[in-house]
Amino acid sequence: MLNRLADGRPVDSKFASRFRIRRDTHKDKNELFYQYGKLHGLENIVYLSQEQIQACNGPWELQVLLNEVNDLPKPLPSQSFDKLVERVHQSMQSYKGAIDSYPKDFQPSDKKKMLALPFLMQKTTELPEPKKGQKEWNLFTTLYGKDYDHFNDLIFDQEEKITEFNYEKFIPKHLLANMDTQSAEFKTFVKALNMNMLTDYEQHLANQS
């Protein structure tokens, strides 16, 4: 079966009904919790319609739909910090509208929990961290030239980034001579440079993620 999946060949969606995984000592005694707990990218279920979910005959078919959602083209990153904030506000407004459209018998306490859910998920997100001695740790060092914990003792990032107050340090004088540094377009340009310029510490965090 794995060979067929690797080759991109079709696999019977009901193949799982022919097998039973032995899990006598597993903590998930409930069959549904066990099966659906193994799905990857389950959070993408919010992008599926109610009809798509109800048409699934089991975890395998649901996983196929989740994979299709995950493979959709991702939106391009915002070109400026202001655009990023605007996009976040639009997303939160759309999410709030979806919650408000729930039936009237939806309990107010449940509604408040749903509205707070994005903030709770962001707050409790944890990324896996490699440990010294693991091959993942050595791979990170090989790829990026720094150990995974290189900046663990850093309290304040002192590396300077371009702003509208120090742009002379980053843009050559012969280029500045042809720019109107007081214009709104120039300030927007500097903001874009600031957003896309990463310090060594910020680049390290990006590599970790």
Sequence and secondary structure as in RCSB ss.txt:
>XXXX:A:sequence
MLNRLADGRPVDSKFASRFRIRRDTHKDKNELFYQYGKLHGLENIVYLSQEQIQACNGPWELQVLLNEVNDLPKP
LPSQSFDKLVERVHQSMQSYKGAIDSYPKDFQPSDKKKMLALPFLMQKTTELPEPKKGQKEWNLFTTLYGKDYDH
FNDLIFDQEEKITEFNYEKFIPKHLLANMDTQSAEFKTFVKALNMNMLTDYEQHLANQS
>XXXX:A:secstr
 HHHHHTT    TTGGGG     TT S  SHHHHHHTT TTGGGGGGS HHHHHH  SHHHHHHHHHHHHTS   
   SSHHHHHHHHHHHHHHHHHHHHTS TTS HHHHHHHHHHHHHHHHT       TTSHHHHHHHHHHSS TTT
TTT  S       TTTGGGTS HHHHTTS TTSHHHHHHHHHHHHH   HHHHHHHHH 
